[in-house]
Amino acid sequence: MSEHYDFIVIGSGPAGKRAAVQSAKLDKRVLVVERGKKVGGVSIHTGTIPSKTLRETALNLSGLRERAFYGSGYRAQKNVTAEDLKLRLMKTLGYEVEVLENQFARNRIETLVGRASFTGPNEIAVQTDEDTTFVSADRFMIAVGTKPFRPDDVPLDGAAIIDSDEVLDLKHLPRSMIVVGAGVISVEYATIFQALDVQVTLVEPRDEFLTFSTKTSSNISRPG
């Protein structure tokens, strides 16, 4: 017989986290299912927190804020590498994951790592690398987050042509970069790399940048 919960949340990003915590505060037995290795979802691992951390790191190491006083040639660190960015990013993300795990523990929220699929109106199977666990609940919330649009006709290879999630895994800073799409994420990463003295070209097929269109932006970057 499968373990039963009052509420199961699939996905541990901002929406899933809040729903789980609020339900637990109402004395409900709550389970959060996350397919990633760590809880946090897009916000912690590929979205808001990583991009803001990279932005602050780039501004700090490049000395961009101080150039108005010291001159355009000023650098806080002469040679900024992808490893420098990654080191600070991992420290921040590790802290954020720890905070979320502690919040779940304080509210007696259980977690299960694996990929969830419904086997019935009130039951899911959670597939891990080792086995499958079946759990049931009175109510479910699906909060699986988003991912970049990857057109079939674009040969994304994780190296020369990458999407906005793969930016975080760059092995070295490119000399030049073309960013396709001028939505919020694209413009943010374009300005981050420009601050690191990468030659950035922003390409947008629409008439304006940052139009907040409801259409999905490709957010594809091509390091040179």
Residue pairs with C-beta under 8 A, 6 or more apart in sequence:
2 123
2 134
2 135
2 136
3 31
3 133
3 134
3 135
3 136
4 135
4 136
4 137
5 28
5 29
5 30
5 31
5 110
5 135
5 136
5 137
5 138
6 23
6 28
6 29
6 30
6 137
6 138
6 139
7 19
7 20
7 23
7 28
7 29
7 30
7 31
7 137
7 138
7 139
7 140
7 141
8 30
8 31
8 32
8 33
8 124
8 135
8 137
8 139
8 140
8 141
9 16
9 19
9 20
9 23
9 30
9 31
9 32
9 33
9 140
9 141
9 143
10 16
10 33
10 116
10 124
10 140
10 141
10 142
10 143
10 144
11 32
11 33
11 34
11 41
11 141
11 142
11 143
11 144
11 145
12 20
12 32
12 34
12 36
12 39
12 40
12 41
12 100
12 111
12 143
13 40
13 41
13 42
13 43
13 44
13 143
13 145
14 41
14 43
15 141
15 143
16 32
16 41
16 141
16 143
17 32
17 39
17 41
17 100
17 103
19 141
19 143
20 30
20 32
20 104
20 107
20 109
21 103
21 104
21 107
21 109
23 30
24 30
24 107
24 108
24 109
25 107
29 110
30 107
30 108
30 109
30 110
31 109
31 110
31 111
31 112
31 135
31 137
32 39
32 104
32 109
32 110
32 111
32 112
33 111
33 112
33 113
33 114
33 116
33 124
33 126
33 135
34 41
34 111
34 112
34 113
35 113
35 114
35 115
35 116
36 45
36 113
37 113
38 44
38 45
38 97
39 97
39 100
39 101
39 104
39 111
40 93
40 96
40 97
40 100
41 143
41 145
42 48
42 145
42 146
42 147
43 49
43 145
44 50
44 93
44 96
44 97
44 100
45 93
46 164
46 165
46 168
49 92
49 93
49 96
50 89
50 93
50 168
51 185
51 188
51 189
51 192
53 88
53 89
53 92
53 93
54 85
54 89
54 168
54 189
54 192
55 188
55 191
55 192
57 84
57 85
57 88
57 89
58 64
58 80
58 85
58 192
58 193
58 195
58 196
59 65
59 195
60 76
61 76
61 77
61 80
61 84
61 85
61 196
62 75
62 76
62 77
62 80
62 195
62 196
62 197
63 70
63 74
63 75
63 76
63 77
64 195
66 74
66 76
67 73
67 74
77 84
80 173
80 196
81 172
81 173
82 170
82 171
82 172
82 173
86 168
89 168
104 110
104 111
112 126
112 133
112 135
113 128
114 126
114 127
114 128
114 133
115 126
115 127
115 128
116 124
116 125
116 126
116 127
117 124
117 125
117 127
118 124
119 125
119 134
120 136
122 136
122 137
122 138
123 134
123 135
123 136
124 134
124 135
124 136
124 140
125 132
125 133
125 134
126 132
126 133
126 134
126 135
147 165
148 163
148 164
148 165
148 218
148 219
148 220
149 216
149 217
149 218
149 219
150 156
150 163
151 218
151 220
154 161
154 218
154 220
155 161
156 162
156 163
156 166
156 220
158 166
158 169
159 223
160 222
160 223
161 220
161 221
161 222
162 170
162 220
162 221
162 222
162 223
163 219
163 220
163 221
164 185
164 186
164 189
164 219
164 220
164 221
167 189
167 221
170 223
173 193
173 196
173 198
174 193
174 198
174 223
174 224
175 198
175 199
175 224
176 198
176 199
176 200
176 201
176 223
176 224
177 190
177 193
177 198
177 199
177 200
177 201
177 221
177 222
177 223
177 224
178 200
178 201
178 203
178 221
178 222
178 224
179 186
179 189
179 190
179 200
179 201
179 202
179 203
179 220
179 221
179 222
180 186
180 203
180 218
180 219
180 220
180 221
180 222
181 203
181 204
181 217
181 218
181 219
181 220
182 202
182 203
182 204
182 206
182 208
182 209
182 210
182 217
183 210
183 212
183 213
183 217
183 219
184 210
184 212
185 217
185 219
186 202
186 217
186 219
186 221
187 202
187 209
187 210
189 221
190 200
190 202
193 200
194 200
199 224
202 209
206 213
